[in-house]
Amino acid sequence: MDPVYKFLLCLKYLRTRYLAFVCIVSVMLGVATLIVVNSVMSGFSNKLMDRLHGVLSDVVIETDRSGGFEMSADEINAAIQASPVGKHVEATAPTVEVMALLQFYARDRRGNKIPIMKHVKLIGIDPEDHAKVGRFKEYLKRQRNVDKPNFDLTAEARDRMNYHRWLGDWDPTEQPRPNAFVPPNIIPPADTPKVVVVSPPLSASAFREVGIVVPPMPIIPAPEVPAGPPPRLSGVILGYSLAHYRYKDPETGITEEIKLLAEGDDVFLATVGSTGMKPVYSTFVVADYFHCEMSEYDSSFVYIPRSELQQLRAMGDRVNNIQIRLKPEAAADEKLVHEVIIPELQKLFQPGEAQVRSWQQHQGPLLEAIEIERSILNILLFLIVGVSGFSVLAIFSMIVAEKTRDIGVLKSLGASSRGIMTIFLSYGFTLGLIGSLLGTLLGYLLTTYINEIEEVLTMISGRQIFDRGIYYFDKIPTNIEGVMLAAVNIGAVGTSIVFSVLPAIRAARLNPVRALRFE
């Protein structure tokens, strides 16, 4: 028989069977669900890794010693450049990283000052060097993407600082208030008669009437008071969430962002020295904010000048962290990084002195947990496509039972068992292909307009579907991967073919005489 009959019968069943539409819809929904979920998870994962890599450089050298490395920062940098790894290094940035306590004051509803204390990670950096090894300058609020970020205060921040200190909002253990009047310590002579002050004040004649002698006030020139030290102007870059928090009004349901610390406000930082548990502390002024949209970092990172932190902890010119940025071709070769660069850098330090890791190894547990979660979720969601496969099995079994006479006629006209089997396998392939293509289109549209869909669902339900107060993302991140699309479509079509094999074999084994006799 002409092979065209297979295609014609397949097309006829596709147009006339309403059950075929059910198969297509089930495959379409399964494929669309997989695409949307994978795209959203990939978007979150990529944004997370982008932020992690932006905060960390390609390779990180760190030590747990409180006093830092035995070599100075310049000596370590010279050793790195002279090593076989030096040709792969693009930039380095020495830093000092310690845990610290941050304290500042906020006002309550009555205007009273309330101390607020938080546990933070204090990082001493050179802003220009730090911007070369990562994406530090991209995460600054005021100095975003400037060529040379710094800790300098703006004119408005200086005015705010001076205003607060003039009012008395300053740490008396740190600095005297600028432009404050210090009264001279005047001691009257011993033979000066006692002066009685009464209220309301009386005239000199009234004093004489009561027998009180009013001596003339001695004219004593005001002594010269030496000028105090200038007010501290060292700036600090705070994590955005340390200086802001989001508050949801229970009555209106509107989420507002409230600023606790403005540029020019004082913050108190306390940590331990490099030689032991002796506490050291100082006061700094807010100069800018660090906002990488990761709540863990935005709520804990505090940057100050490296020289200030080294002086505060009595570290000299030593550091405890070196961040290295590799050249693009070297950074892209993970085998080179993990098998050559990291071992060579590890040889520069004494055993136990330092640990050299890539940014992936530094955040290994977190990245591995994300990958495992994504894999498990993919397996669970693929069961949806499996459900559509069982739908294909059930519908094809019904079609074979209904088309027993047609199968008998085809076989009596010369159709082979293999040809009958090919018809039903082609039918399953066609259903899976159409369902996959429609599912891909639906999934792409849902992923592209997922933020608009979220807004509509939030408006209908009255409940925030994607809480930006938790993630600090302005939009739901998505990423549609071509490999993922191909895998999902191949899996859906393959599932449809596999579940159509059993009904196809059953149809191929029908005896044409018995089929026509019972019909």
C-alpha positions as CSV (number, residue, x, y, z in Angstrom):
1,M,0.0,0.0,0.0
2,D,1.0,3.6,-0.6
3,P,2.8,5.0,2.5
4,V,0.8,8.2,2.1
5,Y,-2.1,6.5,3.8
6,K,-0.3,6.6,7.1
7,F,-0.1,10.4,7.0
8,L,-3.7,10.8,5.8
9,L,-5.1,8.6,8.6
10,C,-2.9,10.3,11.2
11,L,-4.2,13.7,10.0
12,K,-7.8,12.5,9.9
13,Y,-7.6,11.2,13.5
14,L,-6.1,14.5,14.6
15,R,-8.9,16.6,13.1
16,T,-11.9,14.4,14.1
17,R,-11.0,13.2,17.6
18,Y,-11.8,15.5,20.4
19,L,-9.8,13.3,22.7
20,A,-6.7,14.4,20.7
21,F,-7.3,17.9,21.8
22,V,-7.2,16.7,25.5
23,C,-3.8,15.2,24.9
24,I,-2.5,18.3,23.3
25,V,-3.7,20.5,26.2
26,S,-2.2,18.2,28.8
27,V,1.2,18.2,27.0
28,M,1.0,22.0,26.5
29,L,0.3,22.8,30.1
30,G,3.1,20.5,31.3
31,V,5.6,22.1,29.0
32,A,4.5,25.6,29.8
33,T,4.8,24.9,33.6
34,L,8.3,23.5,33.2
35,I,9.4,26.5,31.1
36,V,8.0,29.1,33.5
37,V,9.4,27.4,36.7
38,N,12.8,26.8,35.1
39,S,13.0,30.3,33.8
40,V,12.1,31.9,37.1
41,M,14.5,29.6,39.1
42,S,17.2,30.2,36.5
43,G,16.6,34.0,36.8
44,F,16.9,33.9,40.6
45,S,20.0,31.6,40.4
46,N,21.7,33.7,37.8
47,K,21.0,36.9,39.7
48,L,22.2,35.4,42.9
49,M,25.5,34.2,41.3
50,D,25.9,37.5,39.6
51,R,25.6,39.3,43.0
52,L,27.9,36.8,44.7
53,H,30.5,37.1,41.9
54,G,30.1,40.9,42.0
55,V,30.8,41.1,45.7
56,L,33.7,38.5,45.5
57,S,36.5,38.5,43.0
58,D,37.5,35.5,41.0
59,V,40.0,34.3,43.6
60,V,40.0,35.1,47.3
61,I,43.0,34.6,49.7
62,E,42.0,34.9,53.4
63,T,43.5,34.1,56.8
64,D,41.9,33.5,60.1
65,R,44.8,35.2,62.0
66,S,43.6,38.3,63.8
67,G,46.7,40.2,62.9
68,G,46.5,39.3,59.2
69,F,49.1,37.8,57.0
70,E,52.8,37.7,58.0
71,M,53.7,39.6,54.9
72,S,52.4,43.1,54.1
73,A,50.0,43.8,51.4
74,D,52.7,45.1,49.0
75,E,54.9,42.1,49.7
76,I,52.0,39.7,48.9
77,N,51.2,41.6,45.7
78,A,54.8,41.5,44.6
79,A,54.9,37.7,45.3
80,I,51.8,37.1,43.3
81,Q,53.1,39.1,40.3
82,A,56.4,37.2,40.4
83,S,54.8,33.8,40.6
84,P,53.7,31.7,37.5
85,V,50.1,33.0,38.2
86,G,51.1,36.6,37.7
87,K,50.5,36.5,33.9
88,H,46.9,35.6,34.6
89,V,46.2,38.3,37.2
90,E,44.5,41.5,36.1
91,A,44.1,43.3,39.4
92,T,44.4,42.7,43.2
93,A,42.8,44.4,46.2
94,P,44.0,43.9,49.8
95,T,41.2,44.3,52.4
96,V,40.7,43.9,56.1
97,E,37.6,42.0,57.1
98,V,36.5,41.7,60.8
99,M,33.2,41.3,62.6
100,A,32.0,44.4,64.5
101,L,29.2,46.0,66.3
102,L,27.4,49.0,64.7
103,Q,25.5,51.4,66.9
104,F,23.4,54.5,66.0
105,Y,20.5,56.4,67.3
106,A,17.0,56.6,66.0
107,R,14.0,58.6,67.1
108,D,10.8,57.1,68.4
109,R,7.3,58.6,68.1
110,R,7.9,60.9,71.0
111,G,11.2,62.1,69.6
112,N,13.4,60.3,72.1
113,K,16.7,58.9,71.1
114,I,16.8,55.1,71.0
115,P,20.1,53.3,70.6
116,I,20.1,50.6,67.9
117,M,22.9,48.0,67.7
118,K,23.6,45.5,64.9
119,H,26.1,42.8,64.2
120,V,28.0,43.7,61.0
121,K,30.9,42.7,58.9
122,L,33.4,45.5,58.8
123,I,35.5,45.7,55.7
124,G,38.4,48.1,55.2
125,I,39.1,48.8,51.6
126,D,40.7,51.2,49.1
127,P,37.6,52.0,47.0
128,E,39.5,52.4,43.8
129,D,41.4,49.1,44.1
130,H,38.2,47.3,45.3
131,A,36.3,48.6,42.3
132,K,38.9,47.0,40.0
133,V,38.4,43.4,41.3
134,G,34.6,43.3,41.4
135,R,31.5,45.3,40.8
136,F,31.7,47.4,43.9
137,K,31.0,50.7,42.2
138,E,27.9,49.3,40.5
139,Y,26.3,48.7,43.9
140,L,26.8,52.2,45.3
141,K,23.8,54.4,45.5
142,R,25.2,57.9,45.2
143,Q,28.5,57.1,43.4
144,R,27.1,54.4,41.1
145,N,29.6,53.7,38.3
146,V,31.8,56.6,39.0
147,D,35.4,56.2,37.9
148,K,37.0,56.7,41.3
149,P,34.6,56.0,44.2
150,N,35.6,57.4,47.6
151,F,34.5,57.9,51.2
152,D,34.3,61.7,50.9
153,L,31.2,63.5,52.2
154,T,29.1,65.8,50.0
155,A,28.4,69.3,51.0
156,E,24.9,68.4,52.2
157,A,26.3,65.5,54.3
158,R,28.9,67.9,55.9
159,D,26.2,70.4,56.7
160,R,24.0,67.7,58.3
161,M,27.0,66.4,60.3
162,N,27.9,69.9,61.6
163,Y,24.2,70.6,62.4
164,H,23.8,67.5,64.5
165,R,27.1,68.1,66.3
166,W,26.1,71.7,67.0
167,L,22.9,70.4,68.5
168,G,24.8,68.0,70.7
169,D,24.2,64.8,68.8
170,W,27.8,63.6,68.9
171,D,29.9,61.1,70.9
172,P,31.6,63.0,73.7
173,T,34.3,60.3,74.0
174,E,35.3,60.9,70.4
175,Q,35.6,64.6,69.6
176,P,34.6,67.9,71.0
177,R,31.7,69.6,69.3
178,P,33.0,71.9,66.5
179,N,32.7,75.7,67.2
180,A,31.5,75.0,70.8
181,F,32.2,77.8,73.4
182,V,34.4,76.5,76.2
183,P,34.0,78.9,79.3
184,P,37.3,79.9,80.9
185,N,38.0,78.5,84.4
186,I,37.9,81.8,86.4
187,I,38.8,81.6,90.2
188,P,37.9,84.8,92.2
189,P,40.4,86.1,94.7
190,A,40.2,84.8,98.3
191,D,39.5,88.3,99.8
192,T,36.6,89.0,97.4
193,P,33.4,89.6,99.5
194,K,30.7,87.1,99.0
195,V,28.1,88.1,96.4
196,V,24.5,87.2,97.0
197,V,22.3,86.7,94.0
198,V,18.7,87.3,94.6
199,S,15.7,87.3,92.2
200,P,14.4,89.6,91.1
201,P,17.7,91.6,90.7
202,L,18.1,94.7,92.9
203,S,19.8,97.9,92.2
204,A,23.1,98.9,93.9
205,S,21.3,101.3,96.3
206,A,19.0,98.5,97.4
207,F,22.1,96.4,98.2
208,R,23.5,99.2,100.3
209,E,20.3,99.6,102.2
210,V,20.5,95.9,103.4
211,G,24.2,96.3,104.3
212,I,25.7,94.3,101.4
213,V,28.8,95.6,99.7
214,V,28.9,95.2,96.0
215,P,32.5,95.0,94.9
216,P,33.4,96.1,91.4
217,M,33.6,93.1,89.0
218,P,37.2,92.4,88.0
219,I,37.9,92.6,84.3
220,I,39.8,89.4,83.5
221,P,40.7,88.8,79.9
222,A,39.6,85.5,78.4
223,P,42.5,83.1,78.2
224,E,43.5,81.8,74.9
225,V,42.0,78.3,74.4
226,P,44.0,76.1,72.1
227,A,42.0,74.9,69.1
228,G,40.7,71.3,69.5
229,P,41.3,68.6,66.9
230,P,39.3,68.9,63.7
231,P,36.1,67.0,63.6
232,R,36.4,63.4,62.2
233,L,35.4,63.3,58.6
234,S,36.1,59.7,57.9
235,G,33.2,58.4,55.8
236,V,31.5,55.0,56.0
237,I,29.6,53.1,53.3
238,L,26.7,51.3,54.9
239,G,24.8,48.3,53.6
240,Y,21.5,49.7,52.3
241,S,19.3,47.6,54.6
242,L,21.2,48.8,57.7
243,A,20.1,52.4,56.9
244,H,16.7,51.6,55.5
245,Y,13.8,49.3,56.3
246,R,10.5,48.5,54.7
247,Y,7.3,48.9,56.6
248,K,4.0,47.7,55.5
249,D,1.0,49.7,56.7
250,P,-1.5,47.3,58.1
251,E,-4.4,49.6,57.2
252,T,-3.5,50.6,53.6
253,G,-1.3,47.6,52.8
254,I,1.2,49.9,51.2
255,T,4.9,49.1,51.7
256,E,7.0,52.2,52.5
257,E,10.7,52.5,52.8
258,I,11.9,54.4,55.8
259,K,15.4,55.9,56.1
260,L,17.0,55.4,59.5
261,L,20.4,56.9,58.6
262,A,21.0,59.7,56.1
263,E,24.3,60.9,54.7
264,G,26.0,62.9,57.3
265,D,24.7,60.9,60.3
266,D,27.2,59.5,62.8
267,V,27.6,55.7,63.5
268,F,29.6,54.1,66.2
269,L,31.7,51.0,65.2
270,A,33.4,48.7,67.8
271,T,35.6,45.7,67.1
272,V,38.6,44.0,68.6
273,G,42.3,44.8,68.1
274,S,44.7,42.7,66.2
275,T,46.7,41.6,69.3
276,G,43.9,40.2,71.4
277,M,40.4,40.8,72.7
278,K,41.0,44.4,73.6
279,P,38.1,46.4,72.2
280,V,38.7,49.3,69.8
281,Y,36.1,51.7,68.6
282,S,35.5,54.9,66.6
283,T,32.9,57.1,65.2
284,F,32.3,57.5,61.4
285,V,30.0,59.5,59.2
286,V,27.7,58.0,56.6
287,A,29.0,58.9,53.1
288,D,27.1,56.4,50.8
289,Y,25.1,53.2,50.7
290,F,26.0,49.7,49.3
291,H,23.0,48.1,47.6
292,C,23.6,44.8,45.8
293,E,19.9,43.7,46.3
294,M,20.9,40.7,48.4
295,S,19.5,41.2,51.9
296,E,22.3,39.1,53.5
297,Y,24.9,41.5,52.3
298,D,22.9,44.7,52.4
299,S,22.1,44.1,56.0
300,S,25.6,43.3,57.2
301,F,28.3,44.9,55.1
302,V,30.0,48.1,56.3
303,Y,32.9,49.6,54.4
304,I,35.5,52.1,55.8
305,P,38.9,53.2,54.6
306,R,41.4,50.4,54.9
307,S,44.0,52.7,56.5
308,E,41.5,53.7,59.2
309,L,40.7,50.1,60.1
310,Q,44.4,49.2,60.1
311,Q,45.2,52.1,62.4
312,L,42.2,51.4,64.6
313,R,43.3,47.7,65.1
314,A,47.0,48.5,65.2
315,M,47.7,46.2,62.3
316,G,50.3,48.4,60.6
317,D,50.2,47.7,56.8
318,R,49.0,44.1,57.1
319,V,45.7,42.8,55.8
320,N,43.8,39.5,56.2
321,N,42.1,39.2,52.8
322,I,43.4,39.5,49.2
323,Q,40.9,39.6,46.3
324,I,42.3,38.8,42.9
325,R,40.6,39.4,39.5
326,L,41.9,37.2,36.7
327,K,42.0,38.0,33.1
328,P,38.8,37.1,31.2
329,E,40.3,34.1,29.4
330,A,41.8,32.7,32.6
331,A,38.6,33.3,34.6
332,A,36.5,31.5,32.0
333,D,38.7,28.3,32.3
334,E,37.5,26.7,35.5
335,K,40.1,23.8,35.1
336,L,42.9,26.4,34.9
337,V,41.6,28.2,38.0
338,H,41.1,25.2,40.2
339,E,44.0,23.0,39.1
340,V,46.8,25.5,38.4
341,I,46.1,29.0,39.7
342,I,44.8,28.1,43.2
343,P,47.5,25.5,43.9
344,E,50.2,28.0,42.8
345,L,48.9,30.7,45.0
346,Q,48.6,28.4,47.9
347,K,52.4,27.7,47.7
348,L,53.1,31.4,48.5
349,F,52.0,30.9,52.1
350,Q,53.0,28.8,55.0
351,P,50.8,25.8,55.8
352,G,47.8,26.9,57.8
353,E,48.4,30.6,57.2
354,A,46.0,31.2,54.4
355,Q,43.3,29.6,52.4
356,V,43.0,30.2,48.6
357,R,39.6,29.6,47.1
358,S,37.7,30.6,44.0
359,W,34.4,32.5,44.4
360,Q,32.5,29.3,43.5
361,Q,34.3,27.4,46.3
362,H,33.8,30.3,48.7
363,Q,30.1,30.1,48.2
364,G,30.0,26.4,47.4
365,P,27.4,25.3,49.9
366,L,24.9,27.9,48.8
367,L,25.4,27.3,45.1
368,E,25.2,23.6,45.6
369,A,22.0,23.9,47.6
370,I,20.4,26.0,44.8
371,E,21.5,23.4,42.1
372,I,20.1,20.5,44.1
373,E,16.8,22.3,44.8
374,R,16.5,23.1,41.1
375,S,17.2,19.5,40.0
376,I,14.7,18.0,42.5
377,L,12.1,20.5,41.4
378,N,12.6,19.7,37.8
379,I,12.1,16.0,38.5
380,L,8.9,16.7,40.4
381,L,7.6,19.0,37.7
382,F,8.4,16.6,35.0
383,L,5.8,14.3,36.5
384,I,3.2,16.7,35.0
385,V,4.5,15.7,31.6
386,G,4.2,12.1,32.8
387,V,0.6,12.7,33.6
388,S,0.0,13.9,30.0
389,G,1.8,10.7,28.9
390,F,-0.7,8.6,30.7
391,S,-3.4,10.6,29.1
392,V,-1.9,9.6,25.7
393,L,-1.9,6.0,26.8
394,A,-5.6,6.0,27.9
395,I,-6.8,7.9,24.8
396,F,-4.8,5.8,22.4
397,S,-6.2,2.6,24.0
398,M,-9.7,3.9,23.5
399,I,-8.9,4.8,19.8
400,V,-7.6,1.3,19.2
401,A,-10.7,-0.2,20.7
402,E,-13.0,2.0,18.6
403,K,-11.0,1.5,15.4
404,T,-10.8,-2.2,15.5
405,R,-12.9,-2.5,12.3
406,D,-10.8,0.1,10.5
407,I,-7.6,-1.8,11.5
408,G,-9.1,-5.0,10.2
409,V,-10.0,-3.4,6.8
410,L,-6.5,-1.9,6.5
411,K,-4.9,-5.2,7.1
412,S,-7.2,-7.0,4.7
413,L,-6.2,-4.5,2.1
414,G,-2.6,-5.3,2.6
415,A,-1.4,-3.0,5.4
416,S,1.3,-4.6,7.4
417,S,1.5,-4.8,11.2
418,R,4.5,-2.5,11.1
419,G,2.5,0.0,9.1
420,I,-0.4,0.0,11.6
421,M,2.1,0.5,14.4
422,T,3.7,3.3,12.5
423,I,0.3,5.1,12.2
424,F,-0.2,5.2,16.0
425,L,3.4,6.1,16.8
426,S,3.2,8.9,14.3
427,Y,-0.1,10.0,15.9
428,G,1.6,10.1,19.3
429,F,4.5,12.0,17.9
430,T,2.2,14.5,16.2
431,L,0.2,15.1,19.4
432,G,3.4,15.6,21.4
433,L,5.0,17.9,18.9
434,I,1.9,20.2,18.6
435,G,1.5,20.2,22.4
436,S,5.1,21.0,23.0
437,L,5.1,23.9,20.5
438,L,2.0,25.4,22.0
439,G,3.4,24.9,25.5
440,T,6.6,26.6,24.5
441,L,4.7,29.6,23.1
442,L,2.5,29.8,26.2
443,G,5.5,29.4,28.6
444,Y,7.5,32.1,26.8
445,L,4.6,34.5,27.0
446,L,4.0,33.8,30.7
447,T,7.7,34.2,31.5
448,T,8.0,37.4,29.5
449,Y,5.0,39.1,31.1
450,I,5.3,37.4,34.6
451,N,5.6,40.7,36.4
452,E,2.5,42.1,34.8
453,I,0.7,38.9,35.6
454,E,1.9,39.1,39.2
455,E,0.5,42.6,39.5
456,V,-2.9,41.5,38.2
457,L,-3.0,38.5,40.6
458,T,-2.0,40.8,43.5
459,M,-4.8,43.2,42.6
460,I,-7.4,40.4,42.3
461,S,-6.4,38.5,45.4
462,G,-5.4,41.5,47.5
463,R,-2.3,39.7,48.6
464,Q,1.3,40.4,47.5
465,I,2.4,37.4,45.4
466,F,6.0,38.5,45.1
467,D,7.0,40.3,48.3
468,R,9.7,42.8,47.4
469,G,10.3,43.4,51.1
470,I,11.8,40.0,51.4
471,Y,13.9,39.8,48.2
472,Y,14.6,43.5,47.6
473,F,14.2,42.8,43.9
474,D,12.1,45.3,42.0
475,K,11.0,42.6,39.5
476,I,10.8,38.9,39.3
477,P,14.1,37.8,37.6
478,T,13.7,35.4,34.7
479,N,16.1,33.7,32.3
480,I,14.9,31.6,29.3
481,E,17.7,29.1,28.4
482,G,17.8,27.6,24.9
483,V,19.1,24.3,26.2
484,M,16.3,24.1,28.7
485,L,13.7,24.7,26.0
486,A,15.2,22.0,23.8
487,A,15.3,19.5,26.7
488,V,11.7,20.1,27.8
489,N,10.4,19.8,24.2
490,I,12.4,16.6,23.5
491,G,11.2,15.2,26.8
492,A,7.6,16.0,26.1
493,V,7.6,14.6,22.6
494,G,9.5,11.5,23.8
495,T,7.0,10.9,26.5
496,S,4.2,11.0,24.1
497,I,5.9,8.5,21.8
498,V,6.7,6.1,24.6
499,F,3.2,6.1,26.0
500,S,1.8,5.4,22.5
501,V,3.9,2.3,22.0
502,L,1.7,-0.1,23.9
503,P,-1.6,0.9,22.1
504,A,0.4,0.8,18.8
505,I,1.6,-2.8,19.5
506,R,-1.9,-3.9,20.4
507,A,-3.3,-2.5,17.2
508,A,-0.5,-4.1,15.1
509,R,-1.2,-7.5,16.6
510,L,-5.0,-7.5,15.7
511,N,-6.1,-10.4,13.5
512,P,-8.0,-8.9,10.5
513,V,-10.4,-11.9,10.3
514,R,-11.3,-11.8,14.0
515,A,-11.5,-8.0,13.9
516,L,-14.0,-8.0,11.0
517,R,-15.9,-11.0,12.4
518,F,-16.7,-9.4,15.7
519,E,-17.5,-6.1,14.0
